[in-house]
Amino acid sequence: MSRVIRVPLFPLPGAILFPRSQLPLHIFEPRYRDMVRDAVEGAGRIAMIQPHRLDDDNRAPLYAVGCVGELVGLEELEDGRFNIVLLGSNRFRLIREEEPEEPYRCAEVDIEAFDDDEPPPLSLAQRAEVEREARRLGDAMGLAVDWNAVNRLDDETLVNAIAQVAPFDVGAKQALLEQPNLTGRADLLVQLMQFHRAAVTGGTEVEPTIQ
């Protein structure tokens, strides 16, 4: 089953969006200012997707999976820049990128390529493991974190928030995005946090397998 829609693309390495998660963005390039204005006047959505590399001509090949974001926050600054907030609705699979009529990239995407219904909670053991590794990584990096607030997050929000903000490379972030369910994403997230902590502290963790 598929449902194909046309969306504007915002290729940004390191920036991933999940269903029911929010992503704040500062928009300053002229082409993306146009994209925001068009989104406001149109369907009110922008699709986040990662490029394989960052090219000056904005023609870098793209990963096949991204996430559509609904524009839920908008602040236009005096100089024409924007601060926006996107709320993830559906992950998508890229079907076909169009020849651009606008200054930004657009594509047809399948927004029913993934089961993005609200997931069941993690097991208590898996939730505890995610929290434990997040705390260890935060301590290793010297981060000031309100762990009481973190503990109050639901499972999906916790896992996705860490996936969004953790300093993983583009490939690792993409692998997290493409995990079919929350349990798989949590497992991979734990492996990535352990590996990154070992890199920071000089330890020896086994590199996670990313498919």
N, C-alpha and C positions, 0 to 999 in steps of 0.2 A: 504494500500500500504506500502511496506517495501523494504529496501535495506540493506542487511547485509554485513558487511565488518569485517575483522580481524584487530584489533588495539592493540598496546602496551598500558598498563594501568599505569598511574601514580597516585596511591592513596595518596591523600594529604588532611588531614582535614583542613577546613577553606579556601581552595583555590578553587575558582570556576571560570569558563570561560564561556563566552557567545559568540554567533555568532557575528562577526565583532568587538569583543573586544580583547585587547591584554593582555597577562599575562607574565611578566618577572619572570624567575626562576633561582635560583642558584643551580646547580647540583653537588653534592659532593659524594654521596654514589656510590660505585663501580658498583652496579647493574644498577643504573640509568645512570651512565656514559656509560655503555654498551648499554642501551636503546637509548640514544642520538646518539651514533655512528651508531647503526643499523638503526635508523630513517633517518640519513643523507644518508646512503647507500641505503635505501629503499624508502618507499612512502613519507617520510618527514612529518609524522604526529605522534602525541602523544595524547592519550586520557586522559583528566583530569577527575577524579572521586573521590568522598569522601568516606572514610571508616567509618563505624559506630564506630570504635575505632581504636587506633593505637597500633598494636602488633609488638613485636620485630621480629617475624617470617614472617611479612608481609602477613599474611593469614586472616586478619580481614574481616568479611563480608562487602560487599560494598553496597552503595545505588544503586538503579536501574537506575538512570539517571546521565549522565555526558555530557561532550562536547568534541568533537574532535578539536585539535589544529594543525594548520599548522605551521611548523618550519620556521619562517621568520627572526629570528635573532640568530646568533651563534658566541660565542667567546670561544675558547678553551684556558684555562690557562696553564701555564708551568707545573703545577703539575697534569694535567689531569682532573681537574674540568672544568665545563662549565658554562657560562652565556648564557641563551637562552631566546628567546621571542616567545611565541605561539600566533597565530592569530586564534580565534575561527571560525570554519566553520559550524558545525552542532551539535546540541544537539543529544544525542542518548539514546536509552533504551538498557540496558544490556540484551543480549539474553542468552549467555552461556560463562562462563569462562573456558578456556582450561587448561588441565594439562600442567604445564610449561615445555617447552624445553629450554627456555632462563632463565637467573637469575631473570628476572622481570615477572610480570603477564601480560597475554594477554587474549583477549576475542573476541567473535563475538558480534557485536552490530548492532542495527537497526538505521541507520542515517536518516531515513525518518519518525521517530516516532513523530516528532514535525513539525509544520509549522514555519520554521525559515526564511521565506522571510522577507525582510526589512519591519518593521511595520509602520503603519501610525503614525503621531505625536500625542502627548497627547493634551488634551484640554488645553486652556490657564490657566484655574483654577487649573487643576491637576499639570501642570508644575510649577505654582507658589507655590503650596503646597509642592511639592518636594523640591524646592529651599529653601523655608521658614524653613522647618523642618531640612534640611541639615545644614543651617546656625545656627539654634538653638542648634542642637546637637554639631556642631563644637565649638560654643561658650562655651557650658556647659563642654566640654572636654578640653578647653583651646588650641585648635588647631589653628595654623596659616595657613589660607587658602586664596588663591588668588581668591576671589569671582567674580571678573571681568572675569577671565578666565573661571571659572565654568559657569557663565551666558552665555558664548559664545558656550558651548557644545550643540550639538543637543540632543533631548530628550532621545533617546536610549543610547547614550554614557553616558549621565549624570546618568541615573538610574542604568545602569550596572556598571559604575565605583564606585558609592556609594555602591552598593551591594557587589562588590569585596573587597573594602577596609574597610568598616565599621566593628567595633568589635563585630559582632553578633556571636552567637554560631553556631556549625555545622548544627544543625537542621534548624535554621532560614535561613542560607545560602542556604541549600538544597531546602527549600521551595521557596525561591526567584528564584532559578534556574529552578524549575519545573513549575513555573507559565506559563500558556499556551500563554499569550500575554503580551505586554508591559504595557497595562493599569492595568492588574491585578498585575503585578510586582511592578508598581509604588504605587498602593494602599497599598500593603503589606509592601513595603519599608517605606512608611510614618508611618504606625502603628509601625513598628519595631524601627524606629528612635524616635518616641514619647515615646515608652516604655523604650528604652535604656537611653534616656535623663532623664526620671523620676527616673530611677535607679541611675543615676549619681548624680542628684540634690536632691534626697530624696522626689520627688513628688509622685503623685498617678495617674498614667496612667493605663488604662485597658490593661491587657496583650493581645497581638494580638492572634487571632485564626489561628493556622497553621495546615493545613490539609495535 
